Amino acid sequence: SDTTKEDGGAKKIRLIDGLGITGGYNFFADSLKWSAMSITFRSTLFNNVNITGSTSIDPYDVDSLGRRIDKLLWKRGNIGRITGGNIALSTSLKSKSKNEKKDEDLPYDETLTPDEQQRQLDYVRQNPAEFVDFDVPWNIQMSFALSFYRTLTANLRRYVTQTNANVSINGDFSLSPKWKIGGNTYFDFRTKKIQTLSMFITREMHCWQMAINITPIGLYKSFSIIINPKSGILRDLKINRSRFFYNQ
């Protein structure tokens, strides 16, 4: 019998969902025939925290000026020089939908090309007020990203590590069955500043929907009022009043 199905039996835990290693070798090159090696991985913790990461490894050594030379570090027992990498964590939380039978995913249009589908998804992300779900009382998405890369100093004497980190939060919640408020923000740990902040408030009006968007912080500040049909076919028939300001 399978003891994993019994109480107290072993439980399988998947540590890595995907792992990839890529590299190349140029047979026709005079030197430096090996390319840099890239390692990527992805995993999921607690069924709700997505983790992705990658790193780049150069198999060749460098001279005193930081230029690659035809000396493989593998021959010295070293896997190579780590030139950069990144890791990102993201998660989302939301309340239970009032309409349990409703399909939460965006409708899939088989007539669209992959590029058109990606542009459609980008538009949804950039205009969340037009696509809020009034059946979900609240939802929140959070992500954290950390990256680093090795670079030469101005005097070309040594390598230093540059590190960047940021956190982004976006979500919305219902003020009433017909009103929703939400927004998103992006904080950069290197500059210790909020790089962007956008807020919106939207109102459901039966077959129509009104959205007010405000971006008070960021390089591009804006204010807009949009009234559009809720039907996807008639979504382009909308009234849009916008103002944009460039912060020099």
N, C-alpha and C positions, 0 to 999 in steps of 0.2 A: 504493500500500500504506500501511497505518497504521503509522507509525514508532513510535507509543507501545507497540506490542507487541513491538518488537525491543529487543535489549539496547542500552543506552545511549540509548534514546529518552526522551522527556519523560514525567514522572510527574505525574499529577494529585493535588493535595493540597487537600482541602476545609478552608478556614479557618473558615467559619461554617456551622453546621448550621441555625440559625434566627435570624431577625431580625424584630422587631416594633416598630412605632411606633404609638402610640394617642394620641388627643386628641379634643377636642370643641369645638363652637361653639354657644352658646345664643342663638338668634335673638330670643328674647323677653326676655332680660335687659336691664336698663337700662344696666349697665356691666359690666366684667370678663367679657365674653362668651366669651373663650377660656379653656378649662380648661388645667390643667397637662398637659404632654406626657410620656408614659412611653415609654422605650426599653428593650427587653429583647433579649438575645441568648443563644445557647448554642453551644458548640463542643466538640470532642473532640480531645485531643492524644495522639499515640502510640497511638491506638485503646484507651486505657485510662484517661485522665484527662478527666473531665467538667468543663466550665466553664460556669457560668451567671452572668449579670450583668444588672443593671438600673439605671436612673437616672431621676430625675424632674426635669423642667425647667419652671420657671414663666415664662411669657412676660412677666409684668408686673413693673414696678418697685415698690419700697416707699418709704414716707416715713421720716421720722426716728424714728418709733416702731415701725417694722417692719411697718406695715399695708400691704396691697396697694393700689396706686393705679392708676387707669385710664390708664397710660402704657406702651405696648408697647415692650419693649426691642428688638424686631425692627427698629423704625424707626431705631434708633441703630446698626444693624449688629451687634447682639449677639443671639445665639441665645436668650438667656434666663438666668434664675438657676437654677443647679443646687442643688436643695433637699435632695437625698439620693441614695443609691445603695448598691449592694451587689455583691459578687462572691463566688462560692463555687467551690471546687475539691474534687473527690472522686475517689477511686480505690479499687479493690479488687483484692486478690491472693489466690490460693488454689492449693493443690496439686491435682494431677490426681486425679479420683475413682477409687476402686478399682473401682467398678461403672460402666464406660463407657456401658452401655446405659441407665443410670438417668436419668430426666427430672429435672433439677435444679430446675425451676420448681415453684411451689406449684400444686396442682390447681385448675383453673378451674371454678367452679360457675356455670353459666348461670342458675340459679334465683335467685342473689343480686342484689340491686339494687346500683348503684354505691356507695351509702352503706354497705351491708352489706359489700361487698368491701373498702372502705377501712378499716372498723372491724376486719375480719379481718386486714388487713395491719398495722394499728397494734398489734393484740394480738400478732402474731408478733414485731414489733420490740421490744415491751415485755417479752416473755417468751421470749428467745432460747434459754434452756435447754431449753424444751419442744420446740424445732424444730431441734435440731442434726442435722447429717448425719454419721453415723459413717463413711460411706464416703469423706469428704474429710478427710485427716489434719490439715490446718490451713487457715485462711483469716483474712484481716484486711481491714478496711475503714477508710479514713481520709478525713477531710474537714476543710477549712479554710474559714472564712467571715469576710469583712471587710465591715463596713457603716459608713456615715456619714450624718449628717444635719445640716442647718443649723438652729440655734435661737437665739432671742434671749437675751441676758444678762438677769439679774434687773432691772437698771436700764433695760432697753429701749433701750439706747444703740447696740448693735451686735450683729451676728450672729457666732456662734462655731460651729466645727465639732466635733461630738461623734463619736468613733470607737469602734467596738466590734469586737473580733476574738475568735475562738474556734477551737479545734481539738478534734475528737472522734475517738476511736479505739475500735474494737471488733473482736473476733475470738475465735477459739477454736483449740485444738489438742488432739490425741489423746494422752493419757497411755498408753493401751493400746487394743486394738481395742474394748473395752467401756466405757472411761472417757474422758470429755472434760472439759476445764477451759477457761474463757473469761471474758470480761468486757467492760466498756466504761467509758470515762472521758470527761469533758468538762472542758476547761481554758479559763478565761476570761482573756484577756490584759489586759483592763482592770482587773480586780480582782487579777490575778496569783495566782489560786487555782484549785484543782481544785473545780469546782462539784458534781460528782457522780462517784461511783465504784461500780460494781456488779460483782460476781463471781459465778460459778456453777460448779458441778461436777455432772456428770450421768452416770448409769450406765444402760446398756442392759441390760434384763432380758427378752430374747426378745420377748414380746408386750407387755411393760410397760416403763416408763421412769421412773427416779427423778431428781429434780433438786433441788439445794440452792442457794438464792439468798441472797446476802448483799449488803447495801448499807450500808457503814460510813461513807460520806461523802456529805453532801448535806443538804438541808432535811428530807427524809423518809428516815429510816433504817429498814431492815427486815431481817427474816430469815424464810425460808420453806423448807419441805420439801414437795415435791409428788410424788406417785406417780400416774401416769395411764396408761391404755392407749395404745399407739402408733397404733391405728386412729383415723382422723379422725372416724368416726361415733360412737365410744365415748369421745371425748376428754373430754366433760363428766363422765364417771364417774371422778372423780379424788378422791384424798385430799389435802387441803391443810391444812397447819399453818403459820400465819403470825403474825408479831409486827411491829408498826409503832411507830416512835418519831418524835415531832415535835421537831426541834431548833429551839428558840426563840432 
